[in-house]
Amino acid sequence: MILDTIHSPADVRQLSLSELEMLSGEIREFLIQSVAQTGGHLSSNLGAVELTIALHRVFDTLQDPLVFDVGHQAYVHKLLTGRKDQFHTLRQWDGLSGFPKPYESPHDAFIAGHASNSVSVALGMARALALQGKDSSALALIGDGALSGGLAYEGLSDAGGSKLPLIVILNDNGMSIQPNVGGMHRHLRDLRCQPSYYHFKKWYRSLFGKQPQRNPLYRQIHKVKTSLKRAIYPKSSLFEDMGFVYLGPVDGHDIQQLTQTFDWAKKLQCPVVVHVKTIKGKGYRFAEENPGKFHGVSPFDPKTGVTKSGDSFSSHFGAELVALAGENPKLCGVTAAMADGTGLSPFEIAYPERFFDVAIAEGHAVAMSAGLCKTGMRPVFAVYSTFLQRGYDMLFHDVALQSLPVVFGIDRAGLVGADGETHHGCLDVQYLCQIPNFTVLCPSNYAEMTTMLHWATSQEEGPVAIRYPRGGEGEFIQDTALKTTVELRSGADVTLVGYGMCVNHLLEAAHTLETLGVQAKVVKLNRIAPLILVIYKKP
């Protein structure tokens, strides 16, 4: 296998075009078989194979920092940078991370787990490189989904006027920034992707030296050309309006075309957007037909595409929300591009007119939910704990100050395991408990979550957050949700206090202590904000 000979990007640069195409097929087959055993992000990586190969053909990621947005499409990058033999440990304790990690490899320029920050980070790197006199490019690889986040546009707005060698690779596997319409648009699109077009522009720019932008004659000719172009094609791209040179769309599965385009972008030495069109899940029928299901997938049978999954807090939350919506016509479901992950897909099917997917824009989701609530509806925003962090200001300013009864279903609360530190839901306890007027509830099982959700969607006192973990319930299945605190076990020597799924561990610890002659009382908190302190004294 060619893949077995790849130990660094330098090995990729030695291969012929035909060998690179063979390598692409080998990578896809390896990823399918490997992720089938470990679980992970499959469809996004299958769509980025040729794109990643071409990047490593043109750029040296030890010198040209490559910043991934979110990072779930970094598996191919890891394979090409010498980590193939670690893939059997993917997303496991002390194993290979599913996201870029600088501690794993110097080729991983920056940690990546949350969306829409890549352009801002890469611009900072480009400015640092320029200040240090280094002749390198900074790269930001961002998907069209991450462009729904406001931070991406803050970065683009600043970067477009920077005049630095910053290259933004837009991996478009869903929809374009604007519709491709009109004969002239198609003509210019095809023209811009022709090698002869790039060669002409390269020759033309070379006439004015290494920095043609500083030549007055070049600037004047460029203004005339821009005026003529807009006269016959008035709809310039958003990126061009921001100050970028726009290249594309480029076929994201054509290594030769990608390599030529990246080479041209590198030589321009200015802000460039390379618009790449890819197919999510390419090369694996089940992933192409259902890319959402195979975006983040549990272990599966590669021959049938059947995944191994079971009950979870997320699925029970979604089912109960559907039932409540049947009784309450004002109840709305809100998600930030995570309908499947948060269990809201059944709600979307049952009540599409009351379902709102705002894309990767958690701050907007919180503020919009506040607007819904203020005007008479009852929104329930289901969101991963780690992603709700980006809506902190809106939680305080738009929801809490007016005591609006918005309900937050905080999924993946606590440690999440395989996705690692960027996805752990550990901070919501601290920041939600410090926001005034918030009630924070912590169910320990499905029955308690149902009871808490019923109360939260019917009360008018203020915002309520119900936080629950990834996965299913434990051995404790008693519904004690209507009490603020519950004594689960008596004991005179020590008191163990906890909430949520932790009570299973506390009960186990109390049993262990009993074998050692220590009587432990176990107290369960169903509500951690506002917190009523109860002092237990020995009789």
Disulfide bonds with the S-S distance in Angstrom:
none
